[in-house]
Amino acid sequence: MASQFGAMDTRQRRNPVLVRPNAAKRHLQQQRANAAADKKAAAPKYFGVEAFLVLACLTASLLILPLVLPPLPPPPSLLLLLPVCLLILLIVLAFMPTDVRSMATSYL
């Protein structure tokens, strides 16, 4: 009889479903909980502590410095044309037709 129980114990150890249905359910729930915890632990952090401090200092400086610094004189008119010229260039490039035959493509 001892050999029968020994064989049964090893079978139960290999297959937890043979132990008890409730124990198997608990085992599956623990595995799912562990997988969820691992997924949370492996989730990427978008902002570390250092990046958060840099963003907070930048925000504070953008809020406080305009109140402390004196007003600046207006820029020269030629400098004001630079963003307008860049916008016009981007619009022209966006609507310029392309020669599809000369483009290198790979369908692999």
Helices and strands as residue ranges (DSSP letters): H 2-14, G 16-18, H 21-42, H 49-68, H 77-95, G 100-102
